[in-house]
Amino acid sequence: PLPKHVAGVAMGLTQEGDRYLILTDILGEEDQLGDMDFKVAGTYDGITSLQMDLKIKGITEEILISALERAKIARFAILDKMYAVFPKPRPELSPYAPLIEIIQVPEEKAPLIIGPGGKTVKEIREKTNTVIWVLEGGKVSITGKTKEDLEAAKREILTLVAVVEVGKTYIGKVVRIEPYGLFVEILPGKVGLLHVSKMENPPKDLKMAFKIGDEIKVRVLELDELGRPKLTTFELDEYEGPVY
């Protein structure tokens, strides 16, 4: 929640030659037929945002200062009313307020989130009931109705762009079973071999003990010359990342 109340007002302008009139809290007609739409928002402490549209070539410094002064008077009047009803902002967000978070991912990995023809990001949106936008510079905006939805979408995205780290513990899925070991997908598209010699208490028959899709906790020992992870179940650490 915002620590202080924020109020906004729209300022308008009609000008003919050197004569002008500044309008406060404009309505539709003044906005449509006037020369300026100047929105100013802020707290008692100062302006937090502003935005201006002009239908004329420009305005003078005098007009700008006058508009800001009038906007301050109007903003304070609105804030007075707001504080009279709510002396302090609500300590918690309304359960009906949408939650928004922007996360940063490596810019070169952003296409992985989008997927071919936007398929991947669409699937994440539908799966987590969120709205996701991949922005410039590797920024990703996530909007959700609940914290749980937001966190689920974030896990999906961070898993997609994650890099396999030597020494790190993962929870992966068994994707292939051979007599000599298990092939485990620890991240999307990242499959490593868990050889029987690297298993703690290996079963006599892997195909009897495991099935495709089983989850298993593993640690990355090293990467081979092709970048494929070699896995073990010895000396596992706590896993704090998403369960893939």
C-alpha positions as CSV (number, residue, x, y, z in Angstrom):
1,P,0.0,0.0,0.0
2,L,1.0,3.6,-0.6
3,P,2.4,5.2,2.6
4,K,0.6,8.4,1.9
5,H,-2.6,9.4,0.1
6,V,-2.1,10.5,-3.5
7,A,-4.6,12.8,-5.4
8,G,-4.7,14.0,-9.0
9,V,-6.3,16.8,-10.9
10,A,-6.6,17.7,-14.6
11,M,-5.8,21.3,-15.7
12,G,-7.1,22.7,-19.0
13,L,-6.4,25.8,-21.0
14,T,-8.2,28.0,-23.5
15,Q,-6.0,30.6,-25.3
16,E,-6.6,33.3,-27.9
17,G,-3.6,35.4,-28.7
18,D,-2.0,36.7,-25.5
19,R,-5.1,36.0,-23.5
20,Y,-5.6,32.7,-21.8
21,L,-7.7,31.0,-19.1
22,I,-6.6,28.0,-17.0
23,L,-9.3,25.5,-16.1
24,T,-9.3,23.2,-13.1
25,D,-10.7,19.7,-13.0
26,I,-11.7,19.8,-16.6
27,L,-14.7,18.0,-18.0
28,G,-15.2,16.4,-21.4
29,E,-16.0,19.6,-23.3
30,E,-13.0,21.6,-22.1
31,D,-10.8,18.6,-22.8
32,Q,-12.1,18.1,-26.3
33,L,-12.4,21.8,-27.3
34,G,-9.6,23.3,-25.1
35,D,-5.9,23.7,-25.9
36,M,-4.3,21.6,-23.1
37,D,-4.9,18.6,-21.0
38,F,-2.4,18.7,-18.1
39,K,-2.7,15.9,-15.4
40,V,-0.9,16.4,-12.1
41,A,-0.9,13.9,-9.2
42,G,0.9,13.9,-5.9
43,T,0.9,14.1,-2.1
44,Y,1.2,17.0,0.3
45,D,4.9,16.6,-0.1
46,G,5.1,17.1,-3.8
47,I,4.2,15.9,-7.3
48,T,4.6,12.2,-8.0
49,S,3.6,12.2,-11.7
50,L,2.4,14.5,-14.5
51,Q,1.4,14.3,-18.1
52,M,0.5,16.9,-20.7
53,D,-1.2,16.9,-24.1
54,L,-1.3,20.0,-26.1
55,K,-3.3,21.0,-29.2
56,I,-1.3,24.2,-29.7
57,K,2.4,24.6,-30.6
58,G,3.5,25.2,-27.0
59,I,2.9,27.2,-23.8
60,T,4.8,29.8,-22.0
61,E,6.7,29.5,-18.7
62,E,4.1,31.8,-17.1
63,I,1.2,29.5,-18.1
64,L,3.0,26.4,-16.9
65,I,3.8,27.9,-13.5
66,S,0.2,29.2,-13.1
67,A,-1.2,25.7,-14.0
68,L,1.1,24.0,-11.5
69,E,0.1,26.5,-8.8
70,R,-3.6,26.0,-9.4
71,A,-3.1,22.2,-9.6
72,K,-1.4,22.3,-6.1
73,I,-4.4,24.2,-4.6
74,A,-6.8,21.7,-6.1
75,R,-4.7,18.7,-5.1
76,F,-4.5,19.8,-1.5
77,A,-8.3,20.4,-1.4
78,I,-8.8,16.8,-2.6
79,L,-6.2,15.4,-0.1
80,D,-8.0,17.3,2.7
81,K,-11.2,15.4,1.9
82,M,-9.3,12.1,1.6
83,Y,-7.6,12.5,5.0
84,A,-10.9,13.5,6.6
85,V,-12.4,10.2,5.6
86,F,-9.2,8.1,6.0
87,P,-6.6,9.7,8.3
88,K,-4.1,7.0,7.4
89,P,-3.9,4.9,4.3
90,R,-5.1,1.3,4.7
91,P,-2.3,-0.9,6.2
92,E,-3.0,-3.6,3.6
93,L,-4.0,-3.7,0.0
94,S,-7.6,-4.5,-0.8
95,P,-8.1,-8.2,-1.7
96,Y,-9.6,-7.0,-4.9
97,A,-6.6,-4.9,-5.9
98,P,-4.5,-6.5,-8.7
99,L,-0.9,-7.3,-7.8
100,I,1.9,-6.2,-10.1
101,E,5.5,-7.2,-10.0
102,I,8.3,-6.5,-12.5
103,I,11.2,-9.0,-12.5
104,Q,14.5,-8.8,-14.4
105,V,15.8,-11.7,-16.5
106,P,18.8,-11.9,-18.8
107,E,17.8,-10.0,-22.0
108,E,19.1,-12.7,-24.3
109,K,16.7,-15.2,-22.6
110,A,13.6,-13.1,-23.0
111,P,12.6,-15.0,-26.2
112,L,12.4,-18.2,-24.2
113,I,9.5,-16.7,-22.2
114,I,7.7,-15.6,-25.3
115,G,8.2,-18.9,-27.2
116,P,7.3,-19.5,-30.9
117,G,4.5,-17.3,-31.9
118,G,3.9,-16.3,-28.2
119,K,3.0,-19.9,-27.3
120,T,5.0,-20.2,-24.1
121,V,3.9,-16.9,-22.5
122,K,0.3,-17.7,-23.4
123,E,0.5,-21.1,-21.7
124,I,2.0,-19.5,-18.5
125,R,-0.8,-16.9,-18.5
126,E,-3.5,-19.5,-18.8
127,K,-1.8,-21.8,-16.3
128,T,-1.3,-19.1,-13.6
129,N,-4.3,-16.9,-14.3
130,T,-2.0,-13.8,-14.8
131,V,-1.2,-11.2,-17.4
132,I,2.4,-11.2,-18.5
133,W,4.2,-8.7,-20.7
134,V,7.9,-9.1,-21.8
135,L,9.3,-5.6,-21.9
136,E,12.5,-4.2,-23.3
137,G,15.8,-4.8,-21.5
138,G,14.8,-8.2,-20.1
139,K,12.1,-6.8,-17.8
140,V,8.9,-8.9,-17.4
141,S,5.7,-7.4,-15.9
142,I,3.4,-9.9,-14.1
143,T,-0.1,-8.9,-13.0
144,G,-2.3,-11.3,-11.0
145,K,-5.3,-11.3,-8.7
146,T,-3.6,-13.2,-5.9
147,K,-0.1,-13.5,-4.5
148,E,-0.2,-17.2,-5.2
149,D,-0.9,-16.6,-8.9
150,L,1.8,-14.0,-9.1
151,E,4.4,-16.3,-7.4
152,A,3.3,-19.3,-9.6
153,A,3.9,-17.2,-12.8
154,K,7.2,-15.9,-11.4
155,R,8.4,-19.5,-10.7
156,E,7.5,-20.6,-14.3
157,I,9.4,-17.7,-15.8
158,L,12.5,-18.0,-13.6
159,T,12.6,-21.7,-14.3
160,L,12.6,-21.1,-18.0
161,V,15.5,-18.7,-17.9
162,A,17.5,-20.5,-15.2
163,V,21.0,-21.7,-15.9
164,V,22.3,-25.0,-14.5
165,E,24.7,-24.4,-11.7
166,V,27.4,-26.9,-10.6
167,G,27.0,-27.8,-7.0
168,K,23.4,-26.8,-6.8
169,T,20.6,-29.1,-5.7
170,Y,17.5,-29.4,-7.9
171,I,14.2,-31.3,-7.9
172,G,13.9,-32.8,-11.4
173,K,11.7,-35.2,-13.3
174,V,12.7,-38.6,-14.6
175,V,12.4,-38.6,-18.4
176,R,14.2,-41.8,-19.3
177,I,15.3,-45.0,-17.5
178,E,18.2,-47.1,-18.5
179,P,19.9,-50.0,-16.7
180,Y,22.9,-47.8,-16.0
181,G,21.0,-44.8,-14.7
182,L,18.3,-42.2,-14.9
183,F,18.0,-39.2,-17.2
184,V,16.6,-36.4,-15.2
185,E,15.3,-33.0,-16.5
186,I,16.3,-30.5,-13.8
187,L,15.2,-27.4,-15.8
188,P,13.2,-27.1,-19.1
189,G,15.4,-28.7,-21.8
190,K,18.2,-29.4,-19.3
191,V,18.6,-33.2,-18.9
192,G,21.4,-34.8,-16.9
193,L,22.5,-38.4,-16.2
194,L,22.2,-39.8,-12.7
195,H,24.4,-42.8,-13.0
196,V,23.8,-45.7,-10.6
197,S,27.3,-45.2,-9.3
198,K,26.3,-41.7,-8.2
199,M,23.2,-42.8,-6.4
200,E,23.0,-43.2,-2.6
201,N,21.5,-46.6,-2.0
202,P,20.7,-47.5,-5.6
203,P,17.9,-50.0,-6.2
204,K,18.6,-53.3,-7.9
205,D,16.2,-52.6,-10.7
206,L,15.7,-49.0,-11.7
207,K,12.7,-49.7,-13.8
208,M,11.0,-51.3,-10.9
209,A,11.9,-48.4,-8.5
210,F,11.2,-45.5,-10.8
211,K,8.7,-44.5,-13.5
212,I,8.7,-41.6,-16.1
213,G,7.6,-38.4,-14.5
214,D,8.8,-39.3,-11.0
215,E,10.4,-36.4,-9.1
216,I,13.8,-36.9,-7.6
217,K,16.2,-34.6,-5.7
218,V,19.7,-34.4,-7.3
219,R,22.8,-32.3,-7.2
220,V,24.9,-31.2,-10.2
221,L,28.4,-32.7,-9.9
222,E,29.8,-31.2,-13.1
223,L,29.0,-30.3,-16.7
224,D,30.5,-32.5,-19.5
225,E,32.2,-31.1,-22.6
226,L,28.8,-30.5,-24.2
227,G,27.4,-28.7,-21.2
228,R,25.2,-31.7,-20.1
229,P,24.9,-32.0,-16.3
230,K,26.2,-35.0,-14.4
231,L,24.1,-35.7,-11.4
232,T,24.3,-37.3,-8.0
233,T,22.1,-38.0,-4.9
234,F,25.0,-37.7,-2.5
235,E,25.5,-34.6,-0.3
236,L,22.2,-32.9,-1.2
237,D,21.4,-29.4,0.0
238,E,18.1,-27.8,0.7
239,Y,16.3,-26.9,-2.5
240,E,14.7,-23.4,-2.4
241,G,13.8,-23.1,-6.1
242,P,10.6,-24.0,-7.9
243,V,9.6,-27.7,-8.2
244,Y,9.9,-28.4,-11.9
